């Protein structure tokens, strides 16, 4: 079986076991059902499933074990990173949209614009090989097109928006360039010296979205969350630094440690009366006066 089919089968097994522990027979029946729906061949024997368990642990960092008491297989360790989870989500969406039946009357999707994801592969390759890239770039506010020679450092994704983090040859400053504003991309043969101590996760550690303010310090932001939004913020934290300070039947109080940026302000504004800024006072006072930060 092709490696692509093996990967699909592994993802299907993970999908099932993330929902519930299952016997080998239940797993086999599930894979037979998925084969019938998608026109593939994901059927397995007990021996193949044993090999799949080892492969899933190696490639997806998910450990599956047999529980002798329940007689079922279950996930005992799930250490997938964000990239693998994105890949699994993308596969599940692709699988659904790739069904043979007409989906027009059963699936409603938001109108989308070109996101520039076709640049992902060449940019990742350029980052790994430390090659400069030349782009034609249109700023969102003016739409004026400019030529940029960049040293690509990394890629940032925020809510399905993709950004290239690169050092601009014009001023040597690290900037974010939105994929959907790139009109043309060429990877050059010229190599550049990348800072060996650069860590993209540390760089964005205190950002809310993509904006990083190197001349400012991140701040502790304390928020009171009300009504149904309390459940949402616990299920999907606002920020990786989020901590729950207090919780009662009326409200949830959390704190995050982040830069005060236009993305944070936009998020707080969108929550309306479900959220209240407790501190810092400067953010509470100026919540409706902060303007868009032109990072490009």
C-alpha positions in Angstrom: 0.0 0.0 0.0 1.3 3.5 -0.9 2.7 5.6 1.9 -0.1 8.2 1.3 -2.8 5.5 2.0 -0.9 4.4 5.2 -0.9 8.0 6.4 -4.6 8.3 5.7 -5.3 5.1 7.6 -3.2 6.2 10.6 -5.2 9.5 10.8 -8.5 7.6 10.6 -7.3 5.4 13.5 -6.3 8.4 15.5 -9.7 10.1 14.8 -11.6 7.1 16.1 -9.5 6.5 19.2 -9.5 10.2 20.1 -13.3 9.9 20.3 -13.4 6.6 22.1 -11.5 3.5 23.1 -12.3 0.7 20.7 -11.8 -3.1 20.2 -9.8 -4.3 17.2 -13.1 -5.4 15.6 -14.6 -2.0 16.0 -11.4 -0.4 14.5 -11.6 -2.8 11.6 -15.3 -2.1 11.0 -14.7 1.6 11.1 -11.9 1.4 8.6 -14.0 -0.8 6.3 -16.8 1.8 6.5 -14.4 4.7 5.7 -13.0 2.6 2.8 -16.5 2.3 1.4 -17.3 6.0 1.8 -14.1 7.3 0.3 -13.3 4.6 -2.2 -10.0 3.7 -0.6 -8.7 0.5 0.9 -8.0 1.0 4.6 -8.8 -2.5 5.8 -6.3 -4.1 8.1 -5.4 -7.3 9.7 -4.3 -7.7 13.4 -0.7 -7.9 12.3 -1.0 -4.7 10.2 -2.6 -2.9 13.1 0.3 -3.8 15.4 2.6 -2.3 12.9 0.4 0.8 12.6 0.6 1.3 16.4 4.4 1.6 16.1 4.2 3.8 13.1 1.7 6.2 14.7 3.9 6.5 17.7 6.9 7.3 15.5 5.3 9.7 13.0 2.5 11.3 14.9 3.8 11.1 18.5 0.7 9.3 19.7 1.0 6.2 21.8 -1.8 3.5 21.6 -2.0 0.6 24.0 -4.2 -2.3 24.6 -6.2 -2.2 27.9 -6.6 -5.8 29.0 -9.4 -4.9 31.5 -11.7 -3.3 28.9 -10.4 -5.3 26.0 -10.0 -2.1 24.0 -7.3 0.0 22.4 -6.9 3.5 23.7 -4.6 6.5 23.4 -2.4 6.7 26.4 -0.2 9.6 25.3 -1.1 12.3 22.8 1.9 14.6 22.2 1.1 15.9 18.7 2.4 19.3 18.0 0.5 22.1 16.3 1.8 21.2 12.8 0.6 17.6 13.1 -2.8 18.7 14.4 -3.1 21.1 11.5 -2.3 18.3 9.1 -4.9 16.0 10.7 -7.5 18.8 10.5 -6.6 19.5 6.9 -6.9 15.8 6.0 -10.4 15.6 7.6 -11.6 18.7 5.7 -10.2 17.4 2.5 -11.8 14.0 3.0 -15.2 15.6 3.6 -15.0 18.0 0.6 -13.7 15.2 -1.7 -16.8 13.1 -1.3 -18.4 12.1 -4.6 -21.9 13.3 -3.8 -23.0 16.9 -4.5 -22.4 18.9 -1.4 -24.2 22.1 -2.5 -27.3 21.6 -0.4 -25.6 20.2 2.7 -22.5 22.3 3.3 -22.3 26.1 3.6 -18.9 27.7 3.6 -17.8 31.3 3.9 -16.6 33.0 0.7 -12.9 32.9 0.7 -10.1 34.8 -1.0 -6.8 33.5 -2.2 -4.7 32.9 0.9 -1.3 32.5 -0.7 -0.8 29.0 0.6 0.9 28.0 -2.7 3.9 29.9 -1.3 4.3 27.6 1.7 6.5 25.0 0.1 9.0 27.3 -1.7 9.2 29.5 1.4 9.8 26.6 3.8 12.5 25.4 1.4 14.1 28.8 1.2 14.1 29.1 5.1 15.7 25.7 5.5 18.4 26.5 2.8 18.9 30.1 4.0 18.2 31.5 0.6 17.1 35.1 0.0 13.7 35.6 -1.7 12.5 38.4 -3.9 8.8 39.3 -3.8 6.3 41.7 -5.3 4.2 42.9 -2.3 1.1 45.0 -2.1 0.4 46.6 1.3 -3.2 46.2 2.4 -3.9 49.8 3.1 -2.5 51.4 -0.1 -2.3 48.4 -2.4 0.9 50.0 -3.9 3.1 47.3 -5.2 6.8 47.2 -4.1 9.7 45.0 -4.7 11.2 43.5 -1.6 14.4 41.5 -1.1 14.0 39.4 2.0 15.9 37.0 4.3 13.2 34.5 5.3 13.3 33.5 9.0 10.0 31.7 9.5 6.3 31.4 8.9 3.4 32.4 11.2 -0.2 31.2 11.0 -2.9 33.1 12.8 -6.6 32.1 12.3 -6.0 30.8 8.8 -4.0 33.9 7.8 -0.4 33.1 6.8 2.6 35.4 7.2 6.2 35.3 6.2 8.6 36.6 8.9 11.6 38.0 7.1 14.4 40.5 7.5 13.9 43.3 5.0 17.1 44.2 3.1 16.0 47.8 3.0 16.4 48.4 6.8 17.5 45.0 8.3 14.3 44.8 10.4 12.2 41.7 10.9 8.7 42.2 9.5 5.6 40.2 8.8 4.5 39.8 5.2 1.0 38.5 4.6 0.9 35.6 2.1 -2.2 36.9 0.4 -0.5 40.3 -0.4 2.4 38.6 -2.2 1.9 38.9 -5.9 5.0 37.2 -7.0 7.7 35.1 -5.3 11.2 34.2 -6.5 13.7 32.2 -4.5 17.2 33.4 -5.3 20.5 31.5 -5.2 22.0 33.9 -2.7 22.6 32.6 0.8 22.4 34.6 4.0 23.6 34.3 7.5 20.7 33.6 9.9 21.1 34.4 13.6 21.9 31.0 15.1 20.1 32.0 18.3 16.8 32.9 16.6 13.8 30.9 17.9 10.5 31.7 16.2 8.5 30.4 19.1 10.3 32.7 21.5 9.9 35.6 19.0 6.1 35.2 19.0 5.8 34.1 22.6 4.1 37.3 23.8 2.3 38.3 20.6 -1.4 38.2 20.3 -1.7 37.5 16.6 1.4 38.4 14.6 2.4 41.8 15.9 5.6 41.9 17.9 6.6 45.2 19.6 10.4 44.9 20.2 10.6 48.4 21.7 7.9 47.6 24.3 7.4 45.2 27.2 4.6 42.6 27.2 2.0 43.3 30.0 -0.1 41.2 32.3 -3.7 41.6 31.1 -6.5 40.5 33.5 -9.9 39.9 32.1 -13.3 39.0 33.6 -15.4 36.7 31.4 -19.1 36.4 31.7 -22.0 34.1 30.7 -21.4 31.5 28.0 -18.1 33.0 26.9 -16.6 31.4 30.1 -16.9 28.0 28.5 -15.5 29.1 25.2 -12.4 30.7 26.8 -11.7 27.5 28.8 -12.1 25.3 25.7 -10.1 27.6 23.4 -7.7 29.9 25.5 -7.2 33.4 24.2 -3.4 33.0 24.6 -0.8 30.3 25.4 0.0 32.2 28.7 -3.6 32.1 29.9 -4.2 31.2 33.5 -7.4 31.1 35.5 -7.2 33.3 38.6 -10.8 32.9 39.9 -14.0 31.2 38.9 -17.5 31.4 40.4 -21.1 31.1 39.2 -21.0 34.7 37.9 -17.7 35.1 36.1 -14.3 33.7 35.2 -11.2 35.8 35.8 -8.1 35.0 33.7 -4.8 36.6 33.0 -2.6 36.6 30.0 0.9 38.0 29.4 1.1 39.7 26.0 1.8 42.8 24.0 -1.0 45.3 23.8 -1.6 45.2 20.0 -4.4 46.0 17.6 -5.2 42.3 17.3 -5.8 42.0 21.1 -8.0 45.1 21.0 -10.0 43.8 18.1 -10.5 40.5 19.9 -11.7 42.3 23.1 -14.0 44.5 21.2 -15.6 41.6 19.4 -16.7 40.0 22.7 -18.8 43.0 23.7 -20.4 42.7 27.2 -19.1 39.1 27.7 -15.7 40.4 28.6 -14.3 43.2 30.9 -10.8 44.4 31.1 -9.8 44.6 34.8 -6.2 45.6 34.2 -4.0 47.3 33.0 -6.0 50.5 33.5 -4.4 52.0 30.4 -5.9 49.3 28.2 -9.3 49.6 30.0 -9.3 53.4 29.4 -8.1 53.4 25.8 -9.9 50.2 24.5 -11.7 52.1 21.8 -8.9 54.5 20.9 -6.1 52.2 19.8 -5.5 52.3 16.1 -4.3 49.7 13.6 -0.5 49.2 14.0 1.1 49.4 10.5 3.6 46.5 10.8 4.4 46.3 7.1 
